[in-house]
Amino acid sequence: MATNVVMPQLGESVTEGTVTRWLKNVGDAIKVDEAIVEVSTDKVDTEIPSPVAGVLLEIKAAQDAVIPVGGVMAIIGESGSVAPSAPVVSAPVAQTPPPAPKPEPVIEKPVVQATAPTPVAQTVAAPAAGGSTVNVLLPQLGESVTEGTITRWLKNVGDKVSIDEAIVEISTDKVDTEIPSPSAGVISEIRVAQDQVALVGAILAVISTSASAAVSTPAPSAPVVSTPAPVVAPPVAAPPVVAPQIVNTPAPVVFNNSQTAANDSFATPIVRKLAKEQGVDLSQIKGTGVNGRVRKDDVLNVAKSNVAPTSQSPSPVATTQPQAASTSAPVAQESKLGKVEQTSRLRRIIAERMVQSLHISAQLTSVIEVDVTKIASLRNKVKDSFVAREGVKLSFLPFFAKVSIESLNEFPIVNATLSEDASQVTYSDAVHLAVAVDTPKGLLVPVIRNAGDLTIAGLARKIQDVAARTRDNKVTPDELSGGTFTLTNTGSRGALFDTPIINQPQVAILGTGAVVKKPVVVKGEDGSDQIAIRQMVYLALTYDHRIVDGADAARFLSSMKLRLEEANFESELGL
């Protein structure tokens, strides 16, 4: 029995959708509720799940086709059904052409004789006769994540793996993580090469659960570069040159050196890539991150110290480095000049969303100057006891966060969200505070849920927690969405103020500048004007002028100014 996959109703005013990408191909087995196609509307981008389990028999709507609500996009048949020989759309997503019944790899200098290609294909692509296999799939790593990049294989073809043992590292625009093995067995095939992109649900590798599979070792029959892995995982009868990619190419030192492997576990894939580019040995770095994790700054500091000395007096650090390190590092440093690089997926997404935000909303920034001298005095009184009690340092940011939340409760329009066409405003019943975090990958914005329930101490702990986990790629994808108001500390690197861009669909974002000492005019005890040295800060509120008026923004900032300058926080600080 065949079942139609139809375009669902994806919103009250949505009448049609565009097919942006097929996640399954004709002939693929599908589970119930498994995502099979991506659809874009004027309201939302989403994935359509399969209504039944079975086999994808036919694709009715090609990529980029516009389908009305209720229109048939695909047909799913029962398991065991035969796919039609001429589906309407045979290749909705880029994929390799079907292989010949007996594929022969292109070999410039054959290691084995050309008269016996078949045994090579058997040892690479299939387990021993009678054995069973388990596919390693790219899982859904977040609500909006549709693909991932292979950053490193932790296992090679022929390696034994245990159930839940990490076998590959994946990088997405939200998070870097490791994929565990779904079964115990032996890696019989690797289908997606390092640095290649795979769709959610694609087959990354094949694990043989047959005991006899471990005895076969693929022969080095072809160079790695002859057939790179495609974006979408190839069919089962993939060209046999994929597996030798791992077998023929010597594994990096990090795989076989136990000391390096131990240090590598304390560095993200991005940091490891940076270390490779800079010629830095991660095993020689003492990380300054959480639990000794090696951070981007650690690598850059070591790389800088490895630069060969100029004609001036040599650096003490440089003279103690091995000669090989001192000569190779400058090449990596200078290669950035005049170099053209492809931007990361995260950087492209950030660029797209920033431009989109400016296109959607009418953004305006109001700035106010606040005297935080009293808060600075309170911090000096409690900074030692606060660290001992709470385990984190007390910066100005938790005070700004606390007062922002109080002012948002007074002016709920600033904590609202507005639909893209400005036809509907939603007032949040809680403050979900988003905090911008600078990471080696780019700017990410994790969310502190129900921030209104937290004290200054609680906010200090939460801010440090989400910031550390975001930098270490330990934050979950769900923690990077759902904010109602954003706080960005533009003063952390010395900027006096900035004009931040709104994080859609929010209607406002607050930038906090650097706290600096400066002479200002104040009222003396006798009421006369006097000049005094005070600690001052600029607060910059960017707001959506479609829903927030300038007077609303000014009242919001004035409310914050009053609360901060009064500095009535003694009870929360235990004074």
C-alpha positions as CSV (number, residue, x, y, z in Angstrom):
1,M,0.0,0.0,0.0
2,A,1.4,3.4,-1.0
3,T,1.2,6.5,1.2
4,N,1.4,10.1,-0.1
5,V,3.6,12.6,1.6
6,V,1.8,16.0,1.4
7,M,2.7,19.6,2.1
8,P,1.3,20.3,5.5
9,Q,-0.3,23.5,6.8
10,L,2.7,25.4,8.3
11,G,0.9,28.4,9.6
12,E,-2.4,30.1,9.5
13,S,-1.6,32.3,6.5
14,V,0.7,29.9,4.7
15,T,-0.7,28.5,1.4
16,E,2.4,27.0,-0.2
17,G,6.0,25.9,0.4
18,T,9.2,25.5,-1.5
19,V,11.2,22.3,-1.5
20,T,14.7,23.4,-0.5
21,R,16.4,20.0,-0.2
22,W,15.6,16.3,-0.2
23,L,17.1,14.4,2.7
24,K,16.2,11.0,1.3
25,N,16.6,9.5,-2.2
26,V,14.4,7.1,-4.1
27,G,14.9,3.6,-2.8
28,D,15.9,4.7,0.7
29,A,14.4,2.9,3.7
30,I,12.5,5.4,6.0
31,K,11.3,5.2,9.5
32,V,8.1,6.8,10.8
33,D,8.6,10.4,11.7
34,E,12.1,10.5,10.1
35,A,12.8,13.7,8.3
36,I,12.7,13.3,4.5
37,V,12.6,16.7,3.0
38,E,13.3,20.4,3.9
39,V,10.6,22.9,3.1
40,S,10.8,26.7,3.2
41,T,7.8,29.1,3.5
42,D,7.6,32.8,4.1
43,K,7.2,32.1,7.8
44,V,9.5,29.2,8.6
45,D,12.0,26.7,7.4
46,T,11.3,23.2,8.6
47,E,11.7,19.5,7.9
48,I,8.8,17.3,6.9
49,P,8.7,13.9,8.7
50,S,7.6,10.6,7.1
51,P,4.0,9.7,8.0
52,V,4.8,6.0,7.8
53,A,7.7,3.6,7.7
54,G,8.7,2.1,4.4
55,V,10.6,2.8,1.2
56,L,10.7,6.1,-0.8
57,L,9.2,5.0,-4.1
58,E,8.8,8.3,-5.9
59,I,9.6,12.0,-5.5
60,K,6.9,14.2,-7.0
61,A,8.4,17.6,-6.3
62,A,11.9,18.6,-7.4
63,Q,14.2,20.8,-5.5
64,D,13.1,24.5,-5.6
65,A,9.6,23.5,-6.7
66,V,6.7,25.4,-5.1
67,I,4.0,23.1,-3.8
68,P,0.6,24.2,-2.4
69,V,-0.6,23.0,1.0
70,G,-2.0,19.5,0.5
71,G,0.0,18.9,-2.6
72,V,1.8,15.5,-3.0
73,M,5.6,15.7,-2.6
74,A,6.5,12.0,-2.5
75,I,5.1,8.4,-2.3
76,I,6.2,5.9,0.3
77,G,5.5,2.2,-0.1
78,E,5.8,-0.7,2.3
79,S,9.1,-2.2,3.2
80,G,10.3,-4.5,0.4
81,S,8.5,-2.5,-2.3
82,V,10.5,-2.0,-5.5
83,A,11.3,1.6,-6.4
84,P,9.9,2.7,-9.8
85,S,12.3,2.6,-12.7
86,A,11.6,6.2,-13.7
87,P,10.7,8.5,-10.8
88,V,9.7,12.0,-11.5
89,V,12.8,13.3,-9.8
90,S,15.6,10.8,-9.7
91,A,18.3,13.0,-8.1
92,P,16.9,15.9,-6.1
93,V,20.1,16.4,-4.2
94,A,23.6,16.3,-5.7
95,Q,24.9,12.8,-5.7
96,T,27.2,10.6,-7.6
97,P,25.9,8.7,-10.6
98,P,25.0,5.0,-10.1
99,P,28.1,2.8,-10.2
100,A,28.6,0.1,-12.7
101,P,27.8,-3.5,-11.6
102,K,31.5,-4.2,-11.2
103,P,33.2,-0.9,-10.5
104,E,36.9,-0.7,-11.1
105,P,38.9,2.1,-9.3
106,V,41.0,4.4,-11.3
107,I,44.6,3.4,-10.5
108,E,47.6,5.3,-11.7
109,K,50.1,2.7,-10.4
110,P,48.2,-0.4,-9.4
111,V,49.4,-2.2,-6.4
112,V,47.4,-5.3,-7.2
113,Q,46.9,-6.6,-10.7
114,A,44.0,-5.2,-12.7
115,T,42.7,-8.7,-13.3
116,A,41.4,-9.1,-9.7
117,P,39.5,-5.9,-8.7
118,T,36.6,-7.7,-7.3
119,P,38.3,-9.0,-4.1
120,V,39.3,-5.4,-3.3
121,A,35.7,-4.2,-3.5
122,Q,34.5,-7.0,-1.3
123,T,37.0,-6.3,1.4
124,V,36.2,-2.6,1.4
125,A,32.5,-2.3,0.8
126,A,31.0,-5.5,2.2
127,P,31.4,-7.7,5.3
128,A,32.0,-11.4,5.1
129,A,29.2,-13.5,3.6
130,G,26.4,-14.0,6.1
131,G,27.5,-11.1,8.3
132,S,25.3,-8.1,9.3
133,T,26.0,-4.4,9.2
134,V,24.9,-1.3,11.0
135,N,25.0,2.1,9.5
136,V,26.4,5.1,11.4
137,L,24.1,8.0,10.6
138,L,24.5,11.7,11.1
139,P,22.0,12.5,13.9
140,Q,19.8,15.6,14.3
141,L,22.1,17.8,16.4
142,G,19.6,20.6,16.9
143,E,16.2,21.9,15.8
144,S,17.6,23.9,12.9
145,V,20.7,21.9,12.1
146,T,20.5,20.2,8.7
147,E,24.1,19.2,8.0
148,G,27.5,18.7,9.6
149,T,31.2,18.7,8.6
150,I,33.5,15.8,9.3
151,T,36.3,17.3,11.3
152,R,38.2,14.1,12.2
153,W,37.8,10.3,12.1
154,L,38.7,8.8,15.5
155,K,38.6,5.3,14.0
156,N,40.0,3.8,10.8
157,V,38.7,1.0,8.5
158,G,39.4,-2.3,10.2
159,D,39.4,-0.9,13.7
160,K,37.2,-2.6,16.4
161,V,34.7,-0.4,18.1
162,S,32.5,-0.8,21.2
163,I,29.0,0.3,21.5
164,D,28.8,4.1,22.3
165,E,32.5,4.5,21.6
166,A,33.2,7.8,19.9
167,I,34.2,7.2,16.2
168,V,34.0,10.6,14.5
169,E,34.0,14.3,15.3
170,I,31.3,16.5,13.6
171,S,31.1,20.3,13.4
172,T,27.9,22.2,12.8
173,D,26.9,25.8,12.9
174,K,25.7,25.3,16.4
175,V,28.0,22.8,18.1
176,D,31.0,20.5,17.7
177,T,30.5,17.0,19.0
178,E,31.5,13.4,18.7
179,I,29.3,10.7,17.2
180,P,29.2,7.4,19.2
181,S,29.1,3.9,17.6
182,P,25.5,2.5,17.5
183,S,26.9,-1.0,17.7
184,A,29.9,-3.1,18.6
185,G,31.9,-4.4,15.7
186,V,34.5,-3.5,13.1
187,I,34.6,-0.4,10.8
188,S,34.1,-1.9,7.4
189,E,33.6,1.3,5.4
190,I,34.0,5.0,5.8
191,R,31.7,6.9,3.3
192,V,32.3,10.6,4.1
193,A,35.9,11.9,4.1
194,Q,37.3,14.4,6.5
195,D,36.3,18.0,5.8
196,Q,33.3,16.8,3.7
197,V,29.8,17.9,4.5
198,A,27.0,15.4,5.1
199,L,23.3,15.9,5.5
200,V,21.4,14.9,8.6
201,G,20.5,11.2,8.2
202,A,23.3,10.5,5.8
203,I,25.4,7.3,6.3
204,L,28.8,8.3,7.6
205,A,30.3,4.8,8.0
206,V,29.3,1.1,8.1
207,I,30.0,-1.2,11.0
208,S,30.2,-4.9,10.5
209,T,28.9,-7.0,13.4
210,S,30.3,-10.2,11.9
211,A,33.2,-11.7,13.8
212,S,35.0,-12.7,10.5
213,A,34.9,-9.1,9.2
214,A,38.0,-8.2,11.3
215,V,40.3,-10.5,9.3
216,S,39.9,-8.6,6.0
217,T,42.2,-5.6,5.4
218,P,41.6,-3.5,2.3
219,A,44.4,-3.5,-0.2
220,P,45.9,-0.1,-1.1
221,S,44.5,-0.1,-4.6
222,A,44.0,3.6,-5.3
223,P,45.1,7.0,-4.2
224,V,42.9,8.9,-1.8
225,V,42.4,11.9,-4.0
226,S,41.0,10.1,-7.0
227,T,37.4,10.0,-5.8
228,P,36.5,12.5,-3.0
229,A,33.5,11.7,-0.9
230,P,30.3,13.5,-2.0
231,V,28.2,15.8,0.2
232,V,25.5,13.2,0.3
233,A,26.4,9.7,1.4
234,P,26.8,7.5,-1.7
235,P,24.8,4.3,-2.4
236,V,25.8,1.0,-0.8
237,A,27.8,0.0,-3.8
238,A,30.2,2.9,-3.4
239,P,33.5,3.1,-5.3
240,P,36.1,1.0,-3.4
241,V,38.5,3.9,-3.3
242,V,36.8,5.5,-0.2
243,A,38.1,3.1,2.4
244,P,41.7,3.1,1.2
245,Q,41.6,6.8,2.0
246,I,42.0,5.9,5.5
247,V,44.0,2.8,5.0
248,N,46.6,4.1,2.6
249,T,47.2,7.5,4.1
250,P,49.3,7.4,7.3
251,A,47.2,8.4,10.3
252,P,48.1,11.8,11.8
253,V,50.5,11.8,14.7
254,V,47.6,12.7,17.0
255,F,45.9,9.3,16.4
256,N,48.9,7.1,17.3
257,N,50.8,9.2,19.8
258,S,49.2,8.7,23.2
259,Q,50.5,11.9,24.7
260,T,49.2,14.0,21.9
261,A,45.9,12.1,21.8
262,A,45.4,12.9,25.5
263,N,46.0,16.6,25.0
264,D,43.8,16.6,21.9
265,S,40.8,15.6,24.0
266,F,41.1,19.0,25.7
267,A,40.9,21.0,22.5
268,T,38.0,21.7,20.1
269,P,38.3,20.7,16.4
270,I,38.6,24.4,15.6
271,V,41.5,24.8,18.0
272,R,43.2,21.7,16.6
273,K,42.8,23.0,13.0
274,L,44.3,26.4,14.1
275,A,47.2,24.5,15.8
276,K,47.9,22.6,12.6
277,E,47.9,25.8,10.5
278,Q,50.3,27.5,13.0
279,G,52.6,24.5,13.3
280,V,52.0,24.2,17.0
281,D,52.2,20.9,18.9
282,L,49.1,20.7,21.1
283,S,50.8,18.2,23.4
284,Q,53.2,20.9,24.5
285,I,50.6,23.4,25.5
286,K,49.1,23.8,28.9
287,G,45.5,24.9,28.4
288,T,44.1,27.8,30.3
289,G,40.4,26.9,29.6
290,V,38.0,25.0,31.8
291,N,39.6,21.7,33.1
292,G,42.8,22.5,31.2
293,R,41.2,22.8,27.8
294,V,43.4,24.3,25.2
295,R,41.9,27.6,23.9
296,K,42.5,29.6,20.7
297,D,44.5,32.2,22.6
298,D,46.8,29.5,24.0
299,V,47.7,28.3,20.5
300,L,48.2,31.9,19.2
301,N,50.4,32.8,22.1
302,V,52.6,29.7,21.5
303,A,52.7,30.5,17.8
304,K,53.7,34.0,18.5
305,S,56.5,32.9,20.8
306,N,57.8,30.6,18.0
307,V,58.3,33.4,15.5
308,A,62.0,33.8,14.6
309,P,63.6,36.9,16.3
310,T,64.3,40.0,14.2
311,S,67.5,42.0,14.1
312,Q,66.8,43.3,17.6
313,S,67.7,41.3,20.8
314,P,66.2,37.8,20.6
315,S,63.2,36.8,22.7
316,P,64.1,34.5,25.6
317,V,61.3,32.2,24.6
318,A,62.3,32.0,21.0
319,T,65.8,31.0,21.9
320,T,64.6,28.0,23.8
321,Q,62.4,26.6,21.0
322,P,63.7,23.9,18.7
323,Q,65.1,25.1,15.4
324,A,62.4,23.5,13.3
325,A,59.7,25.3,15.2
326,S,61.3,28.7,15.0
327,T,61.8,28.4,11.2
328,S,58.3,27.0,10.3
329,A,56.1,29.3,12.4
330,P,56.8,32.6,10.5
331,V,55.6,31.0,7.3
332,A,52.2,30.2,8.8
333,Q,52.0,33.7,10.3
334,E,52.9,35.5,7.1
335,S,50.7,33.3,4.8
336,K,47.6,35.3,6.0
337,L,48.8,38.3,4.1
338,G,47.2,38.4,0.6
339,K,45.6,35.0,1.2
340,V,42.1,34.2,0.2
341,E,40.2,31.9,2.5
342,Q,36.7,30.4,2.4
343,T,34.6,31.6,5.3
344,S,33.3,29.1,7.8
345,R,29.7,28.0,7.8
346,L,29.1,29.8,11.1
347,R,30.5,33.0,9.7
348,R,28.2,32.8,6.6
349,I,25.2,32.2,8.9
350,I,26.2,35.2,11.1
351,A,26.6,37.4,8.0
352,E,23.2,36.3,6.6
353,R,21.4,36.8,9.9
354,M,22.9,40.2,10.5
355,V,22.0,41.5,7.1
356,Q,18.5,39.9,7.4
357,S,18.0,41.6,10.8
358,L,18.8,45.1,9.3
359,H,16.5,44.3,6.4
360,I,13.6,43.2,8.6
361,S,13.5,45.9,11.3
362,A,13.9,49.6,11.6
363,Q,16.9,49.8,14.0
364,L,17.9,52.8,16.0
365,T,20.3,53.1,18.9
366,S,20.0,55.4,22.0
367,V,23.0,55.9,24.3
368,I,23.1,57.0,27.9
369,E,26.0,57.6,30.3
370,V,25.8,56.1,33.8
371,D,27.8,56.7,37.0
372,V,28.7,53.3,38.5
373,T,31.1,54.5,41.2
374,K,28.9,53.1,44.0
375,I,28.8,49.7,42.3
376,A,32.6,49.7,41.9
377,S,32.8,50.4,45.6
378,L,30.5,47.5,46.5
379,R,32.6,45.2,44.3
380,N,35.8,46.2,46.0
381,K,34.2,45.4,49.4
382,V,32.9,41.9,48.5
383,K,35.1,40.7,45.7
384,D,37.2,38.3,47.8
385,S,34.3,36.9,49.9
386,F,32.2,36.6,46.7
387,V,34.7,34.5,44.9
388,A,35.1,32.2,48.0
389,R,31.4,31.9,48.4
390,E,30.2,31.7,44.8
391,G,33.3,30.3,43.0
392,V,33.2,33.1,40.3
393,K,34.5,36.6,40.1
394,L,32.0,39.5,40.5
395,S,32.2,41.8,37.4
396,F,30.0,44.7,36.4
397,L,28.0,42.5,33.9
398,P,25.7,40.7,36.5
399,F,24.7,44.2,37.8
400,F,23.8,45.3,34.3
401,A,21.9,42.0,33.7
402,K,20.0,42.3,37.0
403,V,19.0,45.9,36.3
404,S,18.1,45.1,32.7
405,I,15.7,42.4,33.9
406,E,14.1,44.8,36.4
407,S,13.6,47.4,33.7
408,L,12.2,44.9,31.3
409,N,9.5,44.0,33.8
410,E,8.6,47.7,33.9
411,F,8.7,48.1,30.1
412,P,7.4,44.8,28.7
413,I,7.4,46.2,25.2
414,V,11.2,45.9,25.2
415,N,11.0,42.2,26.1
416,A,8.5,41.4,23.3
417,T,8.8,39.8,19.9
418,L,7.4,41.1,16.7
419,S,6.3,39.1,13.6
420,E,8.2,39.9,10.4
421,D,5.2,41.7,8.9
422,A,4.7,43.6,12.1
423,S,1.1,42.3,12.3
424,Q,1.5,40.6,15.7
425,V,3.4,41.4,18.9
426,T,4.0,38.8,21.5
427,Y,4.7,39.8,25.1
428,S,6.8,37.3,27.0
429,D,5.7,36.2,30.4
430,A,9.4,35.7,31.5
431,V,12.8,37.2,30.7
432,H,15.0,34.7,28.8
433,L,18.3,36.6,28.7
434,A,20.6,36.0,25.8
435,V,24.3,36.8,26.4
436,A,26.6,37.3,23.5
437,V,29.8,35.2,23.8
438,D,33.0,35.7,21.8
439,T,34.3,32.2,20.7
440,P,37.0,31.0,18.3
441,K,34.2,30.0,15.9
442,G,32.5,33.4,16.0
443,L,29.9,35.2,18.0
444,L,27.3,32.9,19.6
445,V,24.4,33.9,21.9
446,P,23.4,31.3,24.5
447,V,20.3,31.9,26.5
448,I,19.7,32.0,30.3
449,R,16.1,30.8,30.8
450,N,13.9,32.6,33.4
451,A,16.7,35.0,34.3
452,G,14.2,37.0,36.3
453,D,14.3,34.4,39.1
454,L,18.1,34.8,39.6
455,T,20.0,37.1,42.1
456,I,23.2,38.9,41.2
457,A,25.2,35.9,42.4
458,G,23.0,33.5,40.4
459,L,23.4,35.7,37.3
460,A,27.2,35.8,37.8
461,R,27.4,32.0,38.0
462,K,25.0,31.5,35.0
463,I,26.8,34.0,32.8
464,Q,30.2,32.4,33.5
465,D,28.8,28.9,33.0
466,V,27.1,29.4,29.6
467,A,30.1,31.5,28.4
468,A,32.6,28.8,29.3
469,R,30.5,26.0,27.9
470,T,29.9,27.9,24.7
471,R,33.6,28.5,24.2
472,D,34.3,24.8,24.9
473,N,31.5,23.7,22.4
474,K,29.6,22.1,25.3
475,V,26.5,24.2,25.0
476,T,23.5,22.4,23.5
477,P,21.8,23.7,20.4
478,D,18.5,24.4,22.3
479,E,20.5,26.8,24.6
480,L,21.2,28.9,21.6
481,S,17.6,29.9,20.8
482,G,14.5,31.3,22.6
483,G,15.9,34.5,24.0
484,T,13.6,37.5,24.5
485,F,16.3,40.2,25.1
486,T,20.1,40.2,24.4
487,L,22.9,41.6,26.5
488,T,26.3,42.1,24.7
489,N,29.4,43.3,26.7
490,T,31.1,45.4,24.0
491,G,33.3,46.9,26.7
492,S,35.1,43.6,27.4
493,R,37.8,44.6,24.9
494,G,37.8,48.3,25.8
495,A,35.1,49.7,23.5
496,L,33.3,52.7,25.0
497,F,30.1,51.9,23.2
498,D,28.7,50.2,20.1
499,T,25.5,50.1,18.0
500,P,24.7,46.4,18.2
501,I,22.3,44.7,15.8
502,I,19.1,43.2,17.1
503,N,18.9,39.4,17.4
504,Q,15.7,38.6,15.5
505,P,12.8,38.2,16.4
506,Q,13.6,40.2,19.5
507,V,13.0,44.0,19.5
508,A,16.0,45.2,21.5
509,I,19.6,44.5,22.4
510,L,21.7,46.3,25.1
511,G,25.4,46.9,24.7
512,T,27.5,47.7,27.8
513,G,30.7,49.7,27.2
514,A,33.9,49.7,29.2
515,V,33.8,51.2,32.7
516,V,36.4,54.1,32.8
517,K,37.4,56.7,35.2
518,K,36.8,60.3,34.0
519,P,36.3,63.8,35.4
520,V,32.6,64.7,35.6
521,V,30.6,67.6,37.0
522,V,28.7,66.5,40.2
523,K,26.7,68.3,42.9
524,G,28.7,68.9,46.1
525,E,27.3,68.7,49.6
526,D,26.5,72.4,49.5
527,G,24.7,72.1,46.2
528,S,27.4,73.7,44.1
529,D,28.9,72.1,40.9
530,Q,32.2,70.3,41.5
531,I,34.5,68.3,39.3
532,A,35.1,64.7,40.6
533,I,36.7,61.5,39.3
534,R,33.9,59.0,38.8
535,Q,33.6,55.5,37.2
536,M,31.4,55.9,34.1
537,V,29.9,53.6,31.5
538,Y,27.9,54.0,28.3
539,L,24.8,51.9,27.8
540,A,23.6,51.6,24.2
541,L,20.2,50.3,23.4
542,T,19.4,49.3,19.9
543,Y,15.6,48.9,19.4
544,D,13.1,48.1,16.7
545,H,11.5,51.4,15.9
546,R,8.5,49.6,14.3
547,I,7.2,48.7,17.8
548,V,9.5,50.6,20.3
549,D,9.3,54.4,20.2
550,G,12.2,56.6,21.0
551,A,10.5,57.7,24.2
552,D,10.1,54.1,25.3
553,A,13.8,53.5,24.7
554,A,14.8,56.6,26.6
555,R,12.5,55.7,29.6
556,F,14.0,52.2,29.7
557,L,17.6,53.5,29.8
558,S,16.7,56.2,32.3
559,S,15.2,53.5,34.6
560,M,18.4,51.5,34.3
561,K,20.5,54.6,35.0
562,L,18.5,55.4,38.2
563,R,18.7,51.8,39.5
564,L,22.4,51.5,38.8
565,E,23.4,54.9,40.3
566,E,21.4,54.2,43.5
567,A,23.2,50.8,43.7
568,N,20.9,49.3,46.3
569,F,22.5,45.9,46.1
570,E,23.8,45.5,49.7
571,S,21.3,42.8,50.7
572,E,22.1,40.7,47.7
573,L,25.8,40.9,48.3
574,G,25.5,40.1,52.0
575,L,26.4,43.6,53.3
